[in-house]
Amino acid sequence: MARIAVIGAGMGAMAAAARLAVAGHRVAVYERTETYGGGVRRFERDGFGFDTGPGLLAVPAVYRDLFIKTGKEPLEACVELVQVDPSARHVFADGTEVSLPNASRAGVVAALDEALGAGAGGRWGDFLIRARETWDRTRRPLLEEPLWPNWQVLAEREPYPAVPHKRLLRTRRAGTLAEVGAWELRDPRLVALLESHALAYGLDPRTAPANAAVLPYMEHAFGTWYVRGGIRELARAVYERCLARKVEFHFGIEVTGILEKDGRAAGLELAGAEGPSVAEADLVVGTGPWRLGELAHGRELYAPEGIGPTREGMSPGRVVVCLALSGARDADAAHRTVVHTPDRQAELEAFGRGEPAALPTVVMDRPDDPALRPDGAHESMVLTATVPSQARYDWEAAGAADAFADRMTAAAERALPGLRERVLWREVRTPVHTRLETGAEGGAVPAPALAAAEGSCLRPSNSTSLAGLFTVGGWSHPGGGLPHAGMSGALVAGLIVEGPDFQGSQ
């Protein structure tokens, strides 16, 4: 039985902790804030509740597997999962609307044909078939296996089977997601539908590789799910599973360094209310590869160059606006509505400059959940937009957050007229809050790992050059997103329990 110290209580870290405890190890988690969940948080006030992190769950099989492998109670015995239908309502720049059925290719094709015109659904359906082939090619190396030592193989070849496109007497194939949309979908509304999935993860479709097509495919193939009471309930369930497996949690403890002995990680240097201390351990699991390097006294933990962004702070963040509303929720309201920007080119150009868009694409979540509102005469709503991180834009400048929140609310009103008149109060959360809650530089939010693009969309491996030190969570392989966090926990546990020859889940 090994003593394992885990830095942080994010979803990936807790997933690893639960699996390692079941394998017979003694696991202690050290979290600098006063709660668990990382970016999966809830804001509460006056009887209203809001998810301030992810609002929906894709690929719930990842967490079903976690609960099966760590105890007798399945996930559904610990939380109530509800499949959202429609998966989303989309309001496009020209005012066209479409509601897409959940996990039904035929239903999606029919809905798009009816809303956008004959042939639109067929083009999207054909795209989904190609996206499925991409998923089949990349699922194991990018989700279920440790990052290959020869990771350059993943970086060099584009796995998306793009349709040949003739241009200027040349035949080309799409290499970016934007080219997939322009050459294969052709309708600007379908392009917006495609690119919104990339933007939601902070990926610029003009530079994101074509295999980012797996992002809408995951939503289509596995459906979108809501956890009754809010996604924070999923974090609670994972935390309680850790407690049931005798994982120790220490909150309000700052990790200030990683101990080394004989060329191995040997524990943690800590700072808390009672002063500095040391926690000895046989193995250490941490979150945030760059932060781990700092804790390891500047040691270079990752030999391969070219993987991922130079610093996590260069990745985008999110602004979340929690709206407490008077008036009952419409009975037929979609849980999620995506309000697309009226000026997509301007939004992308602002994205590239590191500025918040003047007319942003806004995701509006309206959960039909009595647990999140004081009574039936009120409604809680969450608006989310992708923005530059604090490292690229000063979100603490006077009026910056409120001005952008005003623009987000005005955008949402295109889908829900009269929204601003219903607002009782609002809470605006920027990348500054994300930085305080997760420790991510600039409050950036990690995107999932993708192939091609010379490795720029891969994440550092879960093992490091310091023996006994492993990294978990969205800034390491296989990248960001709730499913990916759960998979990172499985990969780290596999590497520790089975050793460096671990080949991934079966």
C-alpha positions in Angstrom: 0.0 0.0 0.0 1.5 3.3 -1.1 0.9 6.7 0.5 -0.4 9.0 -2.3 -0.7 12.8 -2.0 -3.1 14.5 -4.4 -2.9 18.2 -5.1 -6.3 19.7 -5.6 -9.9 18.4 -5.4 -11.0 18.9 -9.0 -13.0 16.3 -10.9 -10.0 14.6 -12.4 -8.1 14.6 -9.1 -11.1 13.1 -7.2 -11.6 10.5 -10.0 -8.0 9.4 -9.6 -8.2 9.5 -5.8 -11.3 7.2 -5.7 -9.8 4.7 -8.0 -6.4 4.6 -6.2 -8.1 4.2 -2.8 -10.1 1.2 -4.1 -6.8 -0.3 -5.3 -5.6 -0.3 -1.7 -3.6 2.9 -1.5 -3.8 5.5 1.3 -4.8 8.7 -0.5 -4.8 12.2 0.9 -6.1 15.2 -1.0 -4.8 18.8 -0.3 -7.1 21.6 -1.7 -6.2 25.2 -1.3 -9.9 26.4 -1.3 -12.6 25.4 1.1 -14.5 23.0 -1.2 -14.2 20.3 -3.9 -15.0 20.3 -7.6 -12.5 22.6 -9.2 -14.5 24.5 -11.8 -17.7 22.6 -11.1 -19.2 25.1 -8.7 -22.6 26.5 -7.6 -23.6 30.0 -6.7 -26.5 30.4 -4.4 -28.5 33.4 -3.2 -32.0 34.2 -2.1 -33.2 30.7 -2.9 -31.7 30.7 -6.4 -29.0 28.3 -7.5 -26.7 28.4 -10.5 -24.1 26.1 -12.1 -21.1 28.3 -12.7 -19.1 25.6 -14.5 -20.4 23.1 -17.0 -24.2 23.1 -17.3 -24.6 19.8 -19.0 -22.8 16.4 -19.1 -21.7 14.6 -22.2 -20.5 10.9 -22.3 -21.9 10.0 -18.9 -20.4 6.5 -19.4 -17.1 7.9 -18.1 -18.7 8.6 -14.7 -20.8 5.4 -14.8 -17.5 3.5 -15.2 -16.0 5.4 -12.2 -18.8 4.5 -9.9 -18.9 0.9 -11.1 -15.1 0.5 -10.5 -15.2 2.2 -7.1 -18.2 0.7 -5.3 -21.5 -1.2 -5.4 -23.7 1.9 -5.9 -24.0 2.9 -9.6 -24.0 6.5 -10.7 -27.7 6.6 -11.0 -28.1 5.6 -7.4 -26.2 8.7 -6.4 -27.5 11.3 -8.8 -30.5 11.7 -11.0 -29.5 11.9 -14.7 -32.0 13.5 -17.1 -31.5 13.3 -20.8 -32.1 16.8 -22.2 -34.5 17.0 -25.2 -34.0 19.0 -27.4 -30.3 18.9 -27.0 -30.2 22.6 -27.9 -32.2 25.3 -29.5 -30.2 27.4 -31.9 -31.0 31.0 -32.9 -28.9 32.1 -35.9 -27.8 35.5 -37.1 -30.7 35.8 -39.6 -33.3 35.0 -36.9 -33.8 31.4 -38.1 -34.3 28.9 -35.2 -34.0 25.2 -34.9 -34.4 22.8 -32.0 -32.2 19.7 -32.4 -33.5 16.4 -30.9 -31.2 14.6 -28.5 -29.1 11.7 -29.9 -31.2 11.2 -33.0 -29.5 11.6 -36.4 -32.8 11.2 -38.3 -34.5 13.7 -36.1 -31.7 16.2 -36.4 -31.6 15.8 -40.2 -35.4 16.4 -40.4 -35.3 19.4 -38.1 -32.5 21.0 -40.1 -34.3 20.4 -43.4 -37.5 22.0 -42.0 -35.7 25.0 -40.5 -32.9 25.7 -43.0 -34.3 24.2 -46.2 -34.1 20.9 -48.1 -30.6 19.5 -48.2 -29.3 21.2 -45.1 -30.1 18.2 -42.9 -28.5 15.8 -45.4 -25.2 17.8 -45.4 -25.1 17.8 -41.6 -26.0 14.1 -41.5 -23.2 13.3 -43.9 -20.8 15.4 -41.8 -21.8 13.4 -38.7 -20.9 10.2 -40.5 -17.4 11.5 -41.2 -17.2 12.8 -37.6 -18.0 9.3 -36.4 -15.1 7.9 -38.4 -12.9 10.5 -36.8 -14.1 9.5 -33.4 -13.4 5.8 -34.1 -9.9 6.7 -35.2 -9.0 8.9 -32.3 -11.0 7.7 -29.3 -8.4 5.3 -27.9 -5.2 7.3 -28.3 -6.9 10.6 -27.2 -9.2 9.4 -24.4 -8.5 5.9 -23.3 -4.7 5.4 -23.5 -1.8 7.3 -22.0 -0.2 9.7 -24.4 2.1 7.8 -26.7 5.8 8.3 -26.3 5.9 8.9 -30.1 3.1 11.4 -29.8 4.3 13.1 -33.0 2.4 10.4 -34.9 -0.8 11.9 -33.5 0.4 15.4 -34.4 1.2 14.8 -38.1 -1.8 13.1 -39.5 -5.3 14.6 -39.8 -7.8 11.8 -39.0 -10.9 13.6 -40.3 -11.8 12.1 -43.7 -12.4 15.4 -45.4 -14.3 15.6 -48.7 -12.1 16.6 -51.7 -12.6 20.2 -52.6 -11.6 21.7 -55.9 -10.3 25.2 -55.7 -8.2 27.2 -58.2 -7.6 24.0 -60.3 -6.4 22.2 -57.2 -8.0 19.5 -55.1 -7.7 20.2 -51.4 -9.1 18.7 -48.2 -10.1 20.6 -45.2 -7.4 20.9 -42.6 -9.3 23.2 -40.1 -12.8 23.2 -38.7 -13.5 26.4 -40.5 -12.6 24.8 -43.8 -14.9 21.8 -43.0 -17.8 24.2 -42.5 -17.1 26.4 -45.6 -16.4 23.5 -48.0 -18.6 20.7 -46.8 -21.6 22.4 -45.0 -21.7 25.6 -47.1 -24.7 27.1 -45.3 -23.6 29.9 -42.9 -26.1 28.7 -40.3 -24.7 25.1 -40.5 -21.2 26.7 -40.2 -22.3 28.6 -37.1 -23.7 25.4 -35.7 -20.5 23.5 -36.2 -18.2 26.3 -35.0 -20.2 27.0 -31.9 -19.0 23.7 -30.5 -15.3 24.7 -30.9 -15.9 28.2 -29.5 -17.6 26.7 -26.4 -14.3 25.0 -25.6 -12.3 28.1 -26.4 -11.0 26.8 -29.8 -10.7 29.2 -32.8 -12.3 27.3 -35.7 -9.9 29.0 -38.1 -7.0 27.2 -36.5 -8.6 24.2 -34.7 -7.9 21.0 -36.7 -10.6 19.4 -38.7 -10.8 16.5 -36.2 -12.5 19.0 -33.8 -15.5 17.5 -35.6 -15.6 15.0 -32.7 -16.9 17.7 -30.4 -20.4 18.0 -32.0 -20.3 14.2 -32.6 -19.9 13.4 -28.9 -23.0 15.5 -28.1 -24.9 13.8 -31.0 -23.8 10.2 -30.3 -24.0 10.1 -26.5 -26.6 12.8 -25.9 -26.6 15.7 -23.5 -27.5 15.0 -19.9 -28.5 17.2 -16.9 -27.9 16.2 -13.3 -31.0 17.0 -11.2 -30.1 19.7 -8.7 -27.3 21.0 -11.0 -24.0 19.6 -12.3 -22.5 20.5 -8.9 -24.4 17.4 -7.7 -22.1 15.2 -9.8 -19.1 16.8 -8.0 -20.8 16.1 -4.7 -21.4 12.4 -5.6 -17.7 11.9 -6.6 -16.6 13.6 -3.4 -18.8 11.4 -1.3 -17.6 8.3 -3.2 -14.0 9.3 -2.3 -15.0 9.7 1.4 -16.6 6.3 1.3 -13.3 4.8 0.1 -11.5 6.5 2.9 -9.8 9.2 0.9 -8.7 12.0 3.3 -9.5 15.6 2.4 -7.6 18.6 3.7 -9.2 21.9 2.7 -7.7 25.4 3.0 -4.2 24.0 2.5 -1.8 25.6 0.0 0.8 23.3 -1.6 4.0 25.3 -1.8 6.4 22.7 -3.1 7.0 19.1 -4.0 9.5 17.1 -1.9 12.2 15.1 -3.7 14.3 12.3 -2.3 16.7 10.2 -4.3 15.4 11.5 -7.6 11.7 10.8 -6.7 8.7 12.8 -5.6 8.5 12.2 -1.8 5.7 14.4 -0.6 4.5 17.9 -0.3 5.5 21.2 1.3 2.3 22.8 2.7 1.1 26.1 4.1 -2.0 26.4 6.2 -3.6 28.3 9.0 -1.2 26.6 11.5 1.9 27.4 9.5 4.1 25.4 7.1 4.3 21.7 7.3 5.3 18.6 5.3 3.2 15.7 4.1 5.4 12.7 3.2 4.2 10.4 0.4 5.4 7.6 -1.8 3.7 9.2 -4.9 2.3 12.6 -5.8 -0.6 13.4 -8.2 -1.0 17.0 -9.2 -3.1 19.2 -11.4 -1.7 21.7 -13.9 1.6 20.7 -15.5 3.1 24.2 -15.5 2.1 24.8 -11.8 3.7 21.4 -11.0 6.9 22.5 -12.6 6.9 25.6 -10.3 6.2 23.4 -7.2 9.1 21.2 -8.3 11.4 24.2 -7.9 11.5 24.9 -11.6 12.3 21.4 -12.7 11.5 20.7 -16.4 8.9 17.9 -16.1 8.1 17.4 -19.7 10.8 16.5 -22.2 8.7 16.7 -25.5 8.4 20.1 -27.0 5.5 21.3 -29.1 2.6 19.9 -27.0 -0.2 22.3 -26.0 -0.1 26.0 -25.6 3.0 27.7 -24.2 1.2 28.6 -21.0 -2.3 27.7 -19.8 -3.1 31.4 -19.4 -3.0 31.9 -23.1 -6.1 29.7 -23.5 -9.5 31.5 -23.3 -11.8 31.7 -20.3 -15.5 32.2 -19.7 -17.8 34.9 -18.4 -20.8 33.5 -16.6 -23.8 35.6 -15.8 -26.3 34.2 -13.2 -29.7 35.8 -13.6 -32.4 35.7 -11.0 -35.6 36.2 -12.8 -39.2 37.1 -11.9 -41.9 35.1 -13.6 -42.3 31.4 -14.2 -40.2 29.4 -16.7 -42.0 28.7 -19.9 -43.3 25.2 -19.9 -41.9 24.5 -23.4 -38.6 26.2 -22.9 -35.5 24.4 -24.1 -33.0 23.7 -21.4 -30.2 25.1 -23.6 -30.3 27.8 -26.2 -27.3 28.9 -28.3 -27.8 32.5 -29.5 -25.3 32.9 -32.4 -23.6 36.2 -33.0 -25.0 38.5 -35.7 -21.4 39.1 -36.9 -19.4 35.8 -36.9 -16.4 37.3 -38.6 -16.1 40.1 -36.1 -16.4 37.7 -33.2 -13.6 35.5 -34.6 -11.4 38.5 -35.3 -11.9 39.7 -31.7 -11.2 36.2 -30.5 -7.9 36.2 -32.4 -6.9 39.6 -30.9 -7.6 38.5 -27.4 -10.6 40.9 -26.9 -14.1 40.1 -25.9 -16.5 40.2 -28.8 -18.8 43.2 -29.2 -21.6 40.8 -30.3 -20.8 37.5 -28.6 -22.3 34.1 -29.1 -24.1 33.3 -25.9 -25.2 30.0 -24.4 -28.4 30.3 -22.3 -29.2 27.5 -19.8 -32.7 27.4 -18.4 -32.9 24.2 -16.3 -36.4 23.0 -15.3 -35.3 22.3 -11.8 -37.3 23.3 -8.7 -34.1 22.9 -6.6 -32.6 26.0 -8.3 -35.4 28.5 -7.8 -37.2 29.7 -4.7 -40.7 28.9 -6.1 -42.6 28.4 -9.3 -43.0 32.2 -9.8 -39.3 32.6 -10.4 -36.6 31.2 -12.7 -32.8 30.8 -12.5 -30.9 31.3 -15.8 -27.2 31.1 -16.7 -25.6 32.8 -19.6 -22.1 31.8 -20.7 -19.7 33.2 -23.3 -16.1 32.4 -24.3 -13.7 35.3 -23.7 -10.0 36.0 -23.4 -8.4 34.9 -20.1 -7.2 37.4 -17.5 -3.7 36.9 -19.0 -4.9 38.6 -22.2 -7.6 41.0 -21.1 -8.0 42.9 -17.9 -11.3 41.7 -16.4 -10.7 43.7 -13.3 -10.7 47.0 -15.1 -13.5 49.3 -14.0 -16.8 48.4 -15.7 -15.3 45.7 -17.9 -17.2 42.8 -16.5 -20.6 44.6 -16.2 -20.3 46.0 -19.7 -19.8 42.6 -21.2 -22.5 41.1 -19.1 -24.9 43.8 -20.5 -23.9 42.7 -24.1 -24.5 39.0 -23.2 -28.0 39.8 -21.7 -28.9 41.8 -24.8 -27.8 38.9 -27.0 -29.9 36.5 -25.0 -32.9 38.7 -25.4 -32.9 37.9 -29.1 -34.0 34.4 -28.0 -36.1 35.5 -25.1 -37.7 38.9 -25.6 -38.3 40.9 -22.5 -35.6 39.2 -20.6 -34.0 42.3 -19.1 -37.3 43.4 -17.6 -37.5 40.1 -15.6 -34.0 40.5 -14.0 -34.2 40.9 -10.2 -30.4 40.7 -9.8 -27.4 39.2 -11.4 -24.0 37.8 -10.5 -21.2 38.2 -13.0 -18.3 35.8 -12.9 -15.2 36.3 -15.1 -11.9 34.5 -15.6 -10.8 36.2 -12.3 -13.2 33.9 -10.4 -12.1 30.9 -12.4 -8.5 31.6 -11.4 -9.4 31.9 -7.7 -11.4 28.7 -7.8 -9.2 26.5 -9.9 -5.8 28.0 -9.8 -5.5 28.0 -13.6 -3.3 30.8 -14.8 -5.5 33.8 -16.0 -8.6 31.8 -15.2 -8.2 29.9 -18.5 -10.4 26.9 -19.3 -8.7 23.9 -21.0 -10.0 22.4 -24.3 -10.1 18.7 -25.1 -7.0 17.1 -26.7 -7.2 16.9 -30.5 -4.9 15.3 -33.1 -2.9 16.9 -35.9 -2.1 20.7 -35.8 1.6 19.8 -35.1 0.6 18.8 -31.5 -0.6 22.2 -30.5 -4.0 20.7 -29.3 -2.4 17.8 -27.4 -1.8 18.0 -23.6 1.3 16.9 -21.7 1.4 13.3 -20.6 0.1 12.1 -17.2 3.5 10.9 -16.2 6.4 13.3 -15.8 10.2 13.2 -15.8 10.2 13.2 -12.0 9.7 9.6 -10.9 6.6 9.2 -8.7 5.0 12.4 -9.9 1.8 12.3 -12.1 -0.5 14.9 -13.4 -4.3 14.8 -13.8 -7.1 17.1 -14.9 -7.8 19.3 -17.9 -4.4 20.7 -18.4 -2.9 17.3 -18.9 -3.8 14.4 -21.3 -6.6 14.0 -22.5 -7.5 17.7 -21.9 -10.5 19.6 -20.7 -14.2 18.9 -20.3 -16.0 16.8 -17.7 -15.7 13.4 -19.6 -12.0 14.1 -20.2 -11.4 14.9 -16.6 -12.9 11.6 -15.6 -10.7 9.8 -18.1 -7.6 11.6 -16.9 -8.3 10.1 -13.4 -8.6 6.6 -14.9 -5.3 7.0 -16.8 -3.4 8.2 -13.8 -4.8 5.4 -11.6 -3.9 2.9 -14.3 -0.3 4.2 -14.6 0.2 4.0 -10.8 -1.6 0.6 -10.2 -0.3 -1.2 -13.3 2.9 0.6 -14.0 4.4 2.3 -17.0 3.3 -0.5 -19.3 -0.4 0.4 -18.7 -2.1 0.5 -22.1 -5.4 2.1 -21.2 -8.9 1.0 -20.4 -10.3 -2.0 -22.1 
